[in-house]
Amino acid sequence: MRLLSRAALLVLAFALPVLATQSGCALGRAAARSSAALFGSPQKVARVHPPVRPDARLAVIWVGHATVLVQIDDKVVLTDPVFTSTVGQVSKRLVEPGIDPDELPPVDAVLVSHMHFDHLSLGSLDMIEDRVRMLVLPRGGSAYVPDFRFPSVELRTWQPWEKDGLRVTAVPVDHVGFRYGLDEAWMKESFTGYVVEYHGIKVYFGGDSAYDQRMFVETGLRFPNLDLALVPIGPTEPREIMRRFHMDPGEAVQAFVDLGARRMVPIHYGTFINATDEPGDALRQLDAARKHWDLGQRQVAVAKIGERWVFMKQGEALPPPLPTQIAPSAPTPAAAPATDPSRGKTEEKKPDDDIPDDDRLD
């Protein structure tokens, strides 16, 4: 894949996609904030050790951005792994990764939702190569994943992959799948969400998506009683452009209800600067959305980076189904007074001082 010079790759990987999704002053503000971050140090987090608990039936650790470690009984799934200090050697982390990749156990399935540098990180796959048992990609994704020893499989929408009782199914989302900008012409199907099933437990991972109620409702109907939904809530601004590619927090809560899931963990915010959102915007809007909807028994679990949430412990039976509720597509209030959105308790551990090397550009 090293067909272009480093400088050319930088332009193609970042200038073209950004120009495709931002304009005018918005582009200037985002670029200025991202450049300033290059000279700062990522915020430290309290990591949990080890990342897998033997007493957990369903647990997650938000590693940052779209990277989540999901434990379902004895199976481990990792979504869109990004452990590097930068994305594509340009966009620097604001917060260090929530787990040390050297502490990862064998990962039964690594799920990559699409080809963008902040979701398919080849430098991160380098770090965990000896721990990956299977890499799951959308259609066309294998062309961007050279040189690794682990096997990979591409899935089209609604196609499953299964091994030893662990089942992963590609589900529809509304996004784009190109990597370099020029490949937009042919990378038309290289983005997806996933549903993971094991021992009766079902977890949805949305990757990146705009809001399309039809897609979320259909996924919920095909996979009723989802136990957990990992749903992106940003970036949000400038909204008139971002809504074509990304949900805002209000739309994310609507999607959560459309899916019929019992729990939601919001992801894809606060780790990198990739829009004009201000710090704290996503959580303030999420708080407004939670107040807007009567979620009943549904739970929005706002995790800190590096925090583990245990939703089910060994010996716990699956809960009964929740009442069916379809969220209308009415707009949700976009802002509310800031509150502390965090629930649960972080397991305090000493932060690690080192962040892995920069990402690869191929």
C-alpha positions as a Markdown table, in Angstrom:
| # | Residue | x | y | z |
|---|---|---|---|---|
| 1 | Met | 0.0 | 0.0 | 0.0 |
| 2 | Arg | 3.0 | 2.3 | 0.1 |
| 3 | Leu | 2.4 | 3.7 | -3.4 |
| 4 | Leu | 2.5 | 7.4 | -2.5 |
| 5 | Ser | 5.0 | 9.5 | -0.6 |
| 6 | Arg | 4.4 | 10.3 | 3.0 |
| 7 | Ala | 3.6 | 13.9 | 2.2 |
| 8 | Ala | 1.0 | 12.9 | -0.4 |
| 9 | Leu | -0.6 | 10.4 | 2.0 |
| 10 | Leu | -0.9 | 13.1 | 4.6 |
| 11 | Val | -2.7 | 15.3 | 2.2 |
| 12 | Leu | -5.0 | 12.6 | 0.9 |
| 13 | Ala | -5.7 | 11.0 | 4.3 |
| 14 | Phe | -6.6 | 14.2 | 6.1 |
| 15 | Ala | -7.0 | 17.2 | 3.8 |
| 16 | Leu | -9.5 | 15.6 | 1.4 |
| 17 | Pro | -11.8 | 13.9 | 4.0 |
| 18 | Val | -11.8 | 17.0 | 6.2 |
| 19 | Leu | -12.6 | 19.3 | 3.2 |
| 20 | Ala | -15.4 | 16.9 | 2.4 |
| 21 | Thr | -17.0 | 17.3 | 5.8 |
| 22 | Gln | -16.1 | 20.9 | 6.8 |
| 23 | Ser | -16.0 | 24.4 | 5.3 |
| 24 | Gly | -14.8 | 27.9 | 5.8 |
| 25 | Cys | -14.1 | 29.1 | 9.3 |
| 26 | Ala | -15.1 | 25.7 | 10.7 |
| 27 | Leu | -12.2 | 24.1 | 8.9 |
| 28 | Gly | -9.8 | 26.7 | 10.2 |
| 29 | Arg | -11.0 | 26.3 | 13.8 |
| 30 | Ala | -10.7 | 22.5 | 13.7 |
| 31 | Ala | -7.3 | 22.7 | 12.1 |
| 32 | Ala | -6.0 | 25.2 | 14.7 |
| 33 | Arg | -7.2 | 23.2 | 17.7 |
| 34 | Ser | -5.7 | 20.0 | 16.2 |
| 35 | Ser | -2.4 | 21.7 | 15.6 |
| 36 | Ala | -2.3 | 23.0 | 19.2 |
| 37 | Ala | -2.9 | 19.5 | 20.5 |
| 38 | Leu | 0.3 | 18.3 | 18.8 |
| 39 | Phe | 2.3 | 20.3 | 21.3 |
| 40 | Gly | 0.5 | 19.1 | 24.4 |
| 41 | Ser | 0.5 | 15.9 | 26.4 |
| 42 | Pro | -2.5 | 13.5 | 26.6 |
| 43 | Gln | -4.5 | 13.5 | 29.8 |
| 44 | Lys | -3.6 | 10.6 | 32.1 |
| 45 | Val | -6.3 | 8.1 | 33.0 |
| 46 | Ala | -6.8 | 5.5 | 35.8 |
| 47 | Arg | -6.5 | 2.2 | 34.1 |
| 48 | Val | -7.9 | -1.1 | 35.3 |
| 49 | His | -5.7 | -4.1 | 35.7 |
| 50 | Pro | -6.1 | -6.7 | 34.3 |
| 51 | Pro | -8.6 | -5.8 | 31.6 |
| 52 | Val | -10.7 | -9.0 | 31.9 |
| 53 | Arg | -12.5 | -10.1 | 35.1 |
| 54 | Pro | -13.2 | -13.8 | 35.7 |
| 55 | Asp | -16.4 | -13.0 | 37.6 |
| 56 | Ala | -18.0 | -10.9 | 34.7 |
| 57 | Arg | -20.6 | -12.2 | 32.2 |
| 58 | Leu | -20.9 | -8.9 | 30.4 |
| 59 | Ala | -18.3 | -6.1 | 30.9 |
| 60 | Val | -16.8 | -3.3 | 28.9 |
| 61 | Ile | -13.9 | -0.9 | 29.1 |
| 62 | Trp | -14.0 | 2.3 | 27.0 |
| 63 | Val | -10.4 | 2.6 | 25.7 |
| 64 | Gly | -11.2 | 5.9 | 23.9 |
| 65 | His | -12.8 | 7.1 | 20.7 |
| 66 | Ala | -14.5 | 4.0 | 19.1 |
| 67 | Thr | -12.2 | 1.4 | 20.9 |
| 68 | Val | -14.0 | -0.7 | 23.4 |
| 69 | Leu | -13.0 | -3.9 | 25.1 |
| 70 | Val | -16.0 | -6.2 | 25.4 |
| 71 | Gln | -16.0 | -9.2 | 27.6 |
| 72 | Ile | -18.8 | -11.8 | 27.3 |
| 73 | Asp | -18.1 | -14.7 | 29.6 |
| 74 | Asp | -14.9 | -16.2 | 28.4 |
| 75 | Lys | -14.8 | -14.3 | 25.0 |
| 76 | Val | -13.1 | -11.0 | 24.4 |
| 77 | Val | -14.0 | -8.7 | 21.5 |
| 78 | Leu | -12.2 | -5.4 | 20.7 |
| 79 | Thr | -13.7 | -2.7 | 18.5 |
| 80 | Asp | -11.8 | -0.3 | 16.2 |
| 81 | Pro | -8.5 | -0.6 | 18.2 |
| 82 | Val | -6.5 | 2.6 | 18.3 |
| 83 | Phe | -3.6 | 2.7 | 20.9 |
| 84 | Thr | -1.2 | 5.0 | 19.1 |
| 85 | Ser | -0.3 | 8.5 | 20.2 |
| 86 | Thr | -1.6 | 10.0 | 17.0 |
| 87 | Val | -3.9 | 9.0 | 14.2 |
| 88 | Gly | -2.0 | 8.9 | 10.9 |
| 89 | Gln | 0.9 | 10.8 | 12.6 |
| 90 | Val | -1.2 | 14.0 | 12.4 |
| 91 | Ser | -4.1 | 14.1 | 14.9 |
| 92 | Lys | -2.8 | 13.7 | 18.5 |
| 93 | Arg | -4.6 | 12.0 | 21.3 |
| 94 | Leu | -6.2 | 14.3 | 23.9 |
| 95 | Val | -6.5 | 11.4 | 26.4 |
| 96 | Glu | -4.2 | 8.4 | 26.7 |
| 97 | Pro | -5.6 | 4.9 | 25.9 |
| 98 | Gly | -7.7 | 3.4 | 28.6 |
| 99 | Ile | -5.8 | 0.1 | 28.6 |
| 100 | Asp | -2.2 | -0.9 | 27.9 |
| 101 | Pro | -2.2 | -3.1 | 24.8 |
| 102 | Asp | 0.6 | -5.2 | 26.3 |
| 103 | Glu | -2.0 | -6.3 | 28.9 |
| 104 | Leu | -4.5 | -7.6 | 26.4 |
| 105 | Pro | -5.4 | -11.2 | 26.6 |
| 106 | Pro | -6.0 | -13.2 | 23.4 |
| 107 | Val | -8.8 | -11.3 | 21.5 |
| 108 | Asp | -11.3 | -13.6 | 19.9 |
| 109 | Ala | -12.5 | -11.0 | 17.4 |
| 110 | Val | -11.3 | -7.6 | 16.5 |
| 111 | Leu | -14.0 | -5.6 | 14.8 |
| 112 | Val | -13.2 | -2.8 | 12.3 |
| 113 | Ser | -16.2 | -0.7 | 11.3 |
| 114 | His | -14.6 | 1.2 | 8.4 |
| 115 | Met | -11.3 | 2.4 | 6.8 |
| 116 | His | -10.8 | 5.8 | 8.3 |
| 117 | Phe | -7.5 | 6.3 | 10.1 |
| 118 | Asp | -9.2 | 6.7 | 13.5 |
| 119 | His | -10.9 | 3.3 | 13.2 |
| 120 | Leu | -8.5 | 1.2 | 11.1 |
| 121 | Ser | -5.2 | 1.9 | 12.8 |
| 122 | Leu | -2.5 | -0.3 | 11.3 |
| 123 | Gly | 0.0 | 0.8 | 13.9 |
| 124 | Ser | -2.3 | -0.4 | 16.7 |
| 125 | Leu | -2.8 | -3.8 | 14.9 |
| 126 | Asp | 1.0 | -4.0 | 14.8 |
| 127 | Met | 1.0 | -3.8 | 18.6 |
| 128 | Ile | -1.5 | -6.5 | 19.2 |
| 129 | Glu | -0.8 | -8.8 | 16.3 |
| 130 | Asp | 0.2 | -11.8 | 18.4 |
| 131 | Arg | -3.1 | -11.5 | 20.4 |
| 132 | Val | -5.6 | -11.3 | 17.5 |
| 133 | Arg | -7.4 | -14.5 | 16.7 |
| 134 | Met | -9.7 | -13.0 | 13.9 |
| 135 | Leu | -10.0 | -9.6 | 12.3 |
| 136 | Val | -13.5 | -8.8 | 11.0 |
| 137 | Leu | -13.9 | -6.2 | 8.3 |
| 138 | Pro | -16.6 | -4.7 | 6.0 |
| 139 | Arg | -16.5 | -5.5 | 2.3 |
| 140 | Gly | -13.3 | -4.4 | 0.6 |
| 141 | Gly | -11.5 | -3.8 | 3.9 |
| 142 | Ser | -8.9 | -6.5 | 3.4 |
| 143 | Ala | -7.2 | -4.4 | 0.7 |
| 144 | Tyr | -6.0 | -2.0 | 3.5 |
| 145 | Val | -4.7 | -4.7 | 5.9 |
| 146 | Pro | -1.4 | -6.1 | 4.7 |
| 147 | Asp | 1.5 | -7.9 | 6.4 |
| 148 | Phe | -0.3 | -9.4 | 9.4 |
| 149 | Arg | -0.2 | -13.0 | 10.6 |
| 150 | Phe | -3.8 | -13.3 | 11.9 |
| 151 | Pro | -6.7 | -14.3 | 9.7 |
| 152 | Ser | -9.3 | -11.9 | 8.5 |
| 153 | Val | -12.8 | -12.1 | 7.1 |
| 154 | Glu | -15.0 | -9.6 | 5.2 |
| 155 | Leu | -18.7 | -9.4 | 5.9 |
| 156 | Arg | -21.5 | -7.9 | 3.8 |
| 157 | Thr | -24.6 | -6.5 | 5.5 |
| 158 | Trp | -26.5 | -9.2 | 7.5 |
| 159 | Gln | -23.7 | -11.8 | 6.9 |
| 160 | Pro | -22.5 | -13.6 | 10.0 |
| 161 | Trp | -19.2 | -15.1 | 11.1 |
| 162 | Glu | -19.1 | -17.7 | 13.8 |
| 163 | Lys | -16.5 | -19.7 | 15.7 |
| 164 | Asp | -16.8 | -21.6 | 19.0 |
| 165 | Gly | -20.2 | -20.1 | 19.7 |
| 166 | Leu | -19.2 | -16.5 | 19.2 |
| 167 | Arg | -21.2 | -15.0 | 16.4 |
| 168 | Val | -20.6 | -11.6 | 14.7 |
| 169 | Thr | -23.0 | -10.2 | 12.2 |
| 170 | Ala | -22.5 | -7.1 | 10.0 |
| 171 | Val | -25.5 | -4.7 | 10.3 |
| 172 | Pro | -26.2 | -1.5 | 8.3 |
| 173 | Val | -25.1 | 2.0 | 9.3 |
| 174 | Asp | -25.0 | 5.3 | 7.3 |
| 175 | His | -21.4 | 6.5 | 6.8 |
| 176 | Val | -18.6 | 6.4 | 4.2 |
| 177 | Gly | -15.8 | 3.9 | 3.8 |
| 178 | Phe | -12.9 | 5.4 | 1.9 |
| 179 | Arg | -9.4 | 5.8 | 3.4 |
| 180 | Tyr | -7.4 | 8.2 | 1.2 |
| 181 | Gly | -10.1 | 10.3 | -0.4 |
| 182 | Leu | -9.3 | 9.2 | -4.0 |
| 183 | Asp | -10.7 | 5.7 | -3.2 |
| 184 | Glu | -14.1 | 7.1 | -2.5 |
| 185 | Ala | -15.1 | 6.2 | -6.0 |
| 186 | Trp | -14.9 | 2.5 | -5.4 |
| 187 | Met | -15.0 | 2.0 | -1.6 |
| 188 | Lys | -18.8 | 2.2 | -1.5 |
| 189 | Glu | -19.5 | -0.7 | 0.9 |
| 190 | Ser | -16.6 | -0.5 | 3.3 |
| 191 | Phe | -18.4 | 0.6 | 6.4 |
| 192 | Thr | -20.6 | -1.4 | 8.8 |
| 193 | Gly | -21.9 | -1.9 | 12.3 |
| 194 | Tyr | -21.9 | -5.3 | 14.1 |
| 195 | Val | -23.9 | -7.3 | 16.5 |
| 196 | Val | -21.9 | -9.8 | 18.7 |
| 197 | Glu | -23.7 | -12.8 | 20.2 |
| 198 | Tyr | -22.5 | -15.3 | 22.7 |
| 199 | His | -24.3 | -17.4 | 25.3 |
| 200 | Gly | -27.5 | -15.5 | 24.6 |
| 201 | Ile | -25.9 | -12.1 | 25.3 |
| 202 | Lys | -26.1 | -9.6 | 22.4 |
| 203 | Val | -24.0 | -6.4 | 22.0 |
| 204 | Tyr | -24.4 | -3.8 | 19.2 |
| 205 | Phe | -21.4 | -1.8 | 18.0 |
| 206 | Gly | -22.3 | 1.2 | 15.7 |
| 207 | Gly | -18.8 | 2.3 | 14.6 |
| 208 | Asp | -19.7 | 5.6 | 12.9 |
| 209 | Ser | -23.1 | 6.5 | 11.5 |
| 210 | Ala | -25.5 | 9.2 | 10.7 |
| 211 | Tyr | -29.0 | 8.8 | 12.0 |
| 212 | Asp | -31.2 | 6.5 | 9.9 |
| 213 | Gln | -34.2 | 5.3 | 11.9 |
| 214 | Arg | -35.0 | 2.6 | 9.4 |
| 215 | Met | -31.6 | 0.9 | 9.8 |
| 216 | Phe | -31.7 | 0.9 | 13.6 |
| 217 | Val | -35.2 | -0.3 | 13.8 |
| 218 | Glu | -34.5 | -3.2 | 11.4 |
| 219 | Thr | -31.4 | -4.2 | 13.3 |
| 220 | Gly | -33.5 | -4.2 | 16.5 |
| 221 | Leu | -36.1 | -6.4 | 14.9 |
| 222 | Arg | -33.5 | -8.9 | 13.7 |
| 223 | Phe | -31.8 | -8.9 | 17.0 |
| 224 | Pro | -34.4 | -8.3 | 19.7 |
| 225 | Asn | -33.5 | -7.7 | 23.3 |
| 226 | Leu | -30.0 | -6.3 | 22.7 |
| 227 | Asp | -28.2 | -6.3 | 26.1 |
| 228 | Leu | -25.9 | -3.4 | 25.2 |
| 229 | Ala | -25.4 | -0.8 | 22.4 |
| 230 | Leu | -22.1 | 1.0 | 21.9 |
| 231 | Val | -23.3 | 4.1 | 20.1 |
| 232 | Pro | -21.2 | 7.1 | 18.7 |
| 233 | Ile | -22.4 | 10.5 | 19.9 |
| 234 | Gly | -20.0 | 12.8 | 18.0 |
| 235 | Pro | -18.6 | 14.8 | 16.4 |
| 236 | Thr | -21.5 | 17.2 | 16.1 |
| 237 | Glu | -20.4 | 20.5 | 14.6 |
| 238 | Pro | -20.8 | 22.1 | 12.2 |
| 239 | Arg | -24.2 | 20.3 | 12.4 |
| 240 | Glu | -25.4 | 21.1 | 8.9 |
| 241 | Ile | -22.5 | 19.1 | 7.5 |
| 242 | Met | -21.8 | 16.5 | 10.2 |
| 243 | Arg | -25.4 | 15.2 | 10.2 |
| 244 | Arg | -24.7 | 13.5 | 6.9 |
| 245 | Phe | -22.0 | 11.3 | 8.6 |
| 246 | His | -22.4 | 11.4 | 12.4 |
| 247 | Met | -25.2 | 11.3 | 14.9 |
| 248 | Asp | -25.4 | 14.0 | 17.6 |
| 249 | Pro | -26.1 | 12.8 | 21.2 |
| 250 | Gly | -29.9 | 13.3 | 20.8 |
| 251 | Glu | -30.0 | 11.2 | 17.6 |
| 252 | Ala | -27.8 | 8.6 | 19.4 |
| 253 | Val | -30.3 | 8.2 | 22.2 |
| 254 | Gln | -33.0 | 7.9 | 19.6 |
| 255 | Ala | -31.0 | 5.2 | 17.9 |
| 256 | Phe | -30.5 | 3.5 | 21.2 |
| 257 | Val | -34.3 | 3.3 | 21.7 |
| 258 | Asp | -34.9 | 2.3 | 18.0 |
| 259 | Leu | -32.5 | -0.6 | 18.6 |
| 260 | Gly | -34.5 | -1.8 | 21.6 |
| 261 | Ala | -31.4 | -2.1 | 23.6 |
| 262 | Arg | -31.3 | -2.4 | 27.4 |
| 263 | Arg | -28.1 | -0.4 | 27.9 |
| 264 | Met | -26.1 | 2.2 | 26.0 |
| 265 | Val | -22.5 | 3.2 | 26.3 |
| 266 | Pro | -21.7 | 6.4 | 24.4 |
| 267 | Ile | -18.5 | 6.4 | 22.4 |
| 268 | His | -16.6 | 8.4 | 19.8 |
| 269 | Tyr | -16.1 | 11.7 | 21.5 |
| 270 | Gly | -13.4 | 13.5 | 23.6 |
| 271 | Thr | -10.4 | 11.5 | 22.3 |
| 272 | Phe | -9.3 | 13.3 | 19.1 |
| 273 | Ile | -10.1 | 16.7 | 17.6 |
| 274 | Asn | -11.9 | 16.0 | 14.3 |
| 275 | Ala | -14.6 | 18.7 | 14.2 |
| 276 | Thr | -15.4 | 22.1 | 15.8 |
| 277 | Asp | -17.1 | 20.7 | 18.9 |
| 278 | Glu | -16.1 | 22.4 | 22.1 |
| 279 | Pro | -14.9 | 20.3 | 25.1 |
| 280 | Gly | -17.9 | 19.0 | 27.0 |
| 281 | Asp | -20.5 | 19.6 | 24.3 |
| 282 | Ala | -21.2 | 15.9 | 23.7 |
| 283 | Leu | -21.9 | 15.1 | 27.3 |
| 284 | Arg | -24.0 | 18.3 | 27.8 |
| 285 | Gln | -26.1 | 17.4 | 24.8 |
| 286 | Leu | -26.3 | 13.8 | 26.0 |
| 287 | Asp | -27.6 | 14.9 | 29.3 |
| 288 | Ala | -30.3 | 17.0 | 27.6 |
| 289 | Ala | -31.3 | 14.0 | 25.5 |
| 290 | Arg | -31.6 | 11.7 | 28.5 |
| 291 | Lys | -33.9 | 14.2 | 30.1 |
| 292 | His | -35.9 | 14.5 | 26.9 |
| 293 | Trp | -36.7 | 10.8 | 26.7 |
| 294 | Asp | -38.5 | 8.7 | 29.3 |
| 295 | Leu | -36.1 | 5.8 | 29.0 |
| 296 | Gly | -37.8 | 3.8 | 31.7 |
| 297 | Gln | -35.7 | 0.7 | 32.5 |
| 298 | Arg | -33.1 | 1.6 | 29.8 |
| 299 | Gln | -29.7 | 2.7 | 31.0 |
| 300 | Val | -27.3 | 5.2 | 29.5 |
| 301 | Ala | -23.9 | 4.3 | 31.1 |
| 302 | Val | -21.5 | 7.1 | 30.6 |
| 303 | Ala | -18.0 | 5.5 | 31.0 |
| 304 | Lys | -14.8 | 7.4 | 31.6 |
| 305 | Ile | -11.8 | 6.4 | 29.4 |
| 306 | Gly | -10.2 | 3.5 | 31.2 |
| 307 | Glu | -13.2 | 2.7 | 33.3 |
| 308 | Arg | -14.8 | -0.8 | 33.4 |
| 309 | Trp | -18.5 | -1.3 | 33.7 |
| 310 | Val | -19.7 | -4.8 | 34.7 |
| 311 | Phe | -23.3 | -5.1 | 33.6 |
| 312 | Met | -23.7 | -8.8 | 34.4 |
| 313 | Lys | -21.8 | -11.1 | 36.7 |
| 314 | Gln | -21.3 | -14.8 | 36.6 |
| 315 | Gly | -24.4 | -16.6 | 37.8 |
| 316 | Glu | -26.8 | -13.9 | 36.7 |
| 317 | Ala | -29.5 | -14.9 | 34.3 |
| 318 | Leu | -30.5 | -12.9 | 31.3 |
| 319 | Pro | -33.2 | -10.3 | 32.2 |
| 320 | Pro | -36.7 | -10.4 | 30.7 |
| 321 | Pro | -37.3 | -8.3 | 27.5 |
| 322 | Leu | -38.0 | -4.6 | 27.8 |
| 323 | Pro | -41.3 | -3.2 | 26.4 |
| 324 | Thr | -41.0 | -2.3 | 22.7 |
| 325 | Gln | -40.6 | 1.4 | 22.2 |
| 326 | Ile | -39.8 | 3.2 | 18.9 |
| 327 | Ala | -38.4 | 6.7 | 19.2 |
| 328 | Pro | -40.0 | 9.3 | 16.9 |
| 329 | Ser | -37.7 | 11.2 | 14.7 |
| 330 | Ala | -38.4 | 14.6 | 16.3 |
| 331 | Pro | -35.4 | 16.7 | 17.1 |
| 332 | Thr | -33.9 | 16.5 | 20.5 |
| 333 | Pro | -32.8 | 19.6 | 22.5 |
| 334 | Ala | -29.1 | 20.3 | 21.7 |
| 335 | Ala | -27.9 | 21.7 | 25.0 |
| 336 | Ala | -28.5 | 21.7 | 28.7 |
| 337 | Pro | -26.7 | 22.9 | 31.8 |
| 338 | Ala | -23.6 | 20.9 | 32.5 |
| 339 | Thr | -23.9 | 18.1 | 35.0 |
| 340 | Asp | -21.8 | 15.2 | 36.1 |
| 341 | Pro | -22.9 | 12.5 | 33.7 |
| 342 | Ser | -20.8 | 9.7 | 35.1 |
| 343 | Arg | -22.3 | 6.7 | 36.7 |
| 344 | Gly | -20.6 | 3.8 | 38.3 |
| 345 | Lys | -17.2 | 3.7 | 40.0 |
| 346 | Thr | -13.8 | 3.8 | 38.4 |
| 347 | Glu | -11.4 | 1.1 | 39.6 |
| 348 | Glu | -8.4 | 3.3 | 40.6 |
| 349 | Lys | -5.1 | 2.1 | 39.3 |
| 350 | Lys | -1.8 | 3.8 | 38.6 |
| 351 | Pro | -1.7 | 5.4 | 35.1 |
| 352 | Asp | 0.9 | 4.2 | 32.7 |
| 353 | Asp | 3.4 | 6.8 | 31.7 |
| 354 | Asp | 4.0 | 5.6 | 28.1 |
| 355 | Ile | 1.8 | 5.9 | 25.0 |
| 356 | Pro | 2.7 | 3.7 | 22.0 |
| 357 | Asp | 4.4 | 5.0 | 18.9 |
| 358 | Asp | 2.7 | 6.9 | 16.1 |
| 359 | Asp | 0.4 | 5.2 | 13.7 |
| 360 | Arg | 1.2 | 3.8 | 10.3 |
| 361 | Leu | 0.2 | 5.8 | 7.2 |
| 362 | Asp | -0.5 | 2.9 | 4.8 |
